[in-house]
Amino acid sequence: MITLRGKLKKDTDVENTKARDINTRISVRDKLLVKEVQEMEQTLPNTCQVSFDNPDRLHQFNLAIAPDEGYWLGGTFLFHISIPEEYNMTPPKVKCITKLWHPNINEDGDVCLSILRQSSLDGMGWAPTRKLKDVVWGINSLFTDLLNFDDPLNKEAAEQFSKDKETFKNKVREYMSQYARR
């Protein structure tokens, strides 16, 4: 015979089981990140350093880049990387926290890098086969060989570079002295 007390106990047991399942279920993103963060840390360029504000939240971290050559030599630039729940089907979100003068990073911190786009004209956009280490190496390369003045996000910086490299260099140095000291 079913009693009200038995019914309430059964309903409570079902709710407790559901709550336990939700708390112990690990997302696909988090499973991927455990392995990828370890791989990323082992293959970091010597100009990069990764830090986690909360080591239990692998989907939010900071990347510091201190270029060892080029226009930005002597500066340290901080990026915040956020990995959406849909990762690895969608790319990480990257924001430059340090204000700098750069053709592929605007003054709001938006970053123009084909690997961070869902689809790109050059065919080098995001794909599920890409990993966090690819993102870190790509961002790092914006300070050296991936520097792109032909498809700029900061058009004024790119135009300045093409017209007067010395003025461009001086503006980079000015920004670095104000915002990117080591």
C-alpha positions, 0 to 999 in steps of 0.5 A: 500500500502506498502511503503519503510518507512513502511517496514523499520519501521516494520523491526526496530520494530521486531528487537527491540522486539527481543532485548528486549526478549533476554535481559529479557529472563532468562536462566534455570541455572539462575532460578535454581541458585536464589533458590540454592544460597539462600539454599546453604547460609543457610546450609553452614558449619561453616568452609565455607564462600561464596562471590560473586565478582558481586552479579548479576552473581550467576554463578561465586563465591568464597568459602573460607574454614577454616578447624577446624580439621585435617592436614589443621587446621589453614589455609584458602583455596580459591576456585573459582566455575563457573557454566556452562550454561548447569547446572544442567545437567553438574557439576560446575567447581571448581578450588582451588586458594590457593596452598596447599599440598593435595592428592585430589587437585593438585598444579595447583588447579584441584580438584578430587571429584566424585561429580564434575565428569559427571560420576564416577566409584563409582556411586557418580558422578554428577546428575541433582538432585545434588545442589550447597550445595552438591558441597560446602559440598563435597569440605569442606569434602576434608579436613576431611572425604572425604580425599582419598589417594587411588585415588589421583590427587596428587600422590606424596602427597598420596605416602608421606602420606603412607610412612611418615605421619610426612613428609607429615604433615610438607609439609602441614604446609610448604605450609600453612605458605606460601600460606594459612594464616588466 
